[in-house]
């Protein structure tokens, strides 16, 4: 009778192999989730194979990234005729693509299609690595020129001293030299609101002391107890 009871108890207990498989599956699922989360932080496109499945991550671009335009070079130029610019920048006229390639190879340089929409397309003879460097530099300069301007704020007080005013004038000179707009603000408090004309004189005196050449974009105006004006270079 005793062996029969022990056999039934063993049958009632869960199978150890099933438990181990369940735990193993849970561990694999957790690792897979961690891997997917890590892939989301990758900034470049990559292909990763997991269990014969290709996972392609999303492409993310930095805001400050400079994308260099791609140009067709040498044998990748498919048009029959091109306008050729030599390595010194001289226009040497129209040539067949084969002749232009032969000319570039004889000089140890590359043939680069710089204006594909022209008729015929314009190609330049020069080193492709140097050409890419020039393009990158030009895009950097263009980005600096088109940099978004900001409106900086300078706050004055009704009883501002000469030392504090000089410091704020230097700050304004710095902002203007960087190409930013400057908003000058003077807030009146309590009984100061009765002397608005005097407050305008304080702002005008501040503007007269700015060394950097500037122009008034928005004249002095009053909103409640605050007087403001905006200047730029």
Beta strands, then each sheet from edge to edge (+ up, - down):
strand 1: 47-50
strand 2: 53-56
strand 3: 81-85
strand 4: 91-96
strand 5: 110-115
strand 6: 122-126
strand 7: 151-156
strand 8: 181-187
strand 9: 215-223
strand 10: 226-232
sheet 1: 1+ 2-
sheet 2: 4+ 3- 6- 5+
sheet 3: 7+ 8+ 10- 9+
end
